[in-house]
Amino acid sequence: MRKIFLGSAAIFSLVIAAWFTLAPPRAVTELGFILRHAQLASAYAASELCYGVLLQDRSEADVRASELGPYMDDRLSWFGARIDRERGEVRASLWGLFGVQYGMRADGSCSRGVTGAGQAPVFEAPDPRPWPEGDALHPDARNLVPDFDALAEAVEAEFEPFPSGHPRGTRSVLVIHRGQLVYERHAPGWDRFAPQNGQSNTKVLNSILAGILAGQGRLTLDGDRLRPEWTGERAAIRLRHLLHMESGLDWEESSGAGDSGYAKLVAFSSSDYAAAKPLRDEPGTRFYYSGGDSELAMAILQDRSGLKDDDWARFPYEVLFEPLGMRRTVISRDASGQFIGQGSMYAAATDWARLGMFLARDGVWDGERILPEGWVDFIVTPTDNSRCNYGAQLWIRGGCTGGTPSPVFEMSGLMGQNVTIVPETETVIVRHGYGPWNMGDLLERVFPALGVDAPTRMAMETRN
């Protein structure tokens, strides 16, 4: 077997050498790029197929048409995969080389190098009671909305192509108003129960868990020397800085191949990768949207919790998801087993809505205060360095007017994941999809139908 492998490698090397000698310059550049980032691309393909096929029960072709399709990078089509549903494992590679294996744990999370636990977890059966106690639409939804027909038209438009003819890629839209589920619409193959990737919506979990631990007296926002290797200037980084995206660490946030943003796919420990970055700015002086800060925040929360790995793995479920009735939620983990703080929590659309309503209700659920008083205010108060656009792992829609922050805040993730929250009217708009999107367009249609007078546009044109 070893001889066969060495022979195949030699042949491959000769083919590549011939390619670089004879191919046009642009083709050489293209192949060179792929080879430099082949392992990262293999990891990305394996991860998306593990979640898409094994957790969401979709076809490989469907995942390849979206998560591995042209909106990400056409060259991902070069990467093949072997999917073992029985074992719960996926291996992706470039023509059999640069292979990366992902396995699904018993909790539904997929990680590099993990031995698969077999079949995906079986979630609880749908609860027929109206949301949020159960999963159903409110039986009197039409009478809870000022203009129900306009609302239906507003949501339906989100499933139509753009004027250019390009699809929006919308998968699900849920509308919560006055604390009740009043409207929903899903693309074929999707429903309110399918765990959907929230991407960067996940980041707010760092701030919520920090609040729970602070309420238990286990941490503060302003302790320094958060990691033993942080000496000198990095010792000044506080948890507050990480949650506000103001650590000053030299992190490159992008969705392109080979950058820090996707390092979690190839690094054993995502937080260790982020922690090794040098300082670019003095902590607390500059806002820079950074998944690395979120990775570090999650790792520090685990450290300050004092819990063993197995206990920490259950902690978010026991203190947050179960009390809120989030019965179809899975937090992604890296190869070391640590929760991924920057993205990729999978949850049913109804569960994302519950998380939004929890924040709308100031961290109180079913009469029980889960977050300390004032903690939600901390999360949704925008910082000066973000030009009044970002709080603690949460965006502020509309920025500030006359120094007063907008009453609308939201979770926002790659390729169209949004949970927009208006506490005054207990309104939560959940939108999931995969493709180019503009949440402001949807809100401009939905808010008037609900009688909600609130900002619909982001004050900041670009998010760095």
ABEGO torsion letter per residue (X at the ends): XAAAAAAAAAAAAAAAAAAAAABBAAAAAAAAAAAAAAAAAAAAAAAAAAAAAAAAGBBAAAAAABAABAAABAAAAABBBBBBAAAGBBBBBBGGBGBBBBBBBAAGBBBBGBBBAEBBBBBBBBBABBOAABABBBAAAAAABABAAAAAAAAAAAABBBAAGBBAGBABBBBBBGGBBABBBBBBGBBAABBBBAEAAAAAAAAAAAAAAAAAGABBAABBGABAABBEAAAABBAAAAAAGAAGBBBBBBABBGBAAAAAAABABAAAAAAABBBABBBGABBBBBAAAAAAAAAAAAAAAGBBAAAAAAAAAAAAAAAAGBABBBBBBBAAGBBBAAEGBBBBAAAAAAAAAAAAAGGBBGGBBABBBGAAAAAABBBAAAGGABBBGBBBBGEBBGGBBBABBBBBBBGGBBBBBBAAAGBBBBBBEBEBBBAAAAAAAAAAAAGBBBBABBABABBX
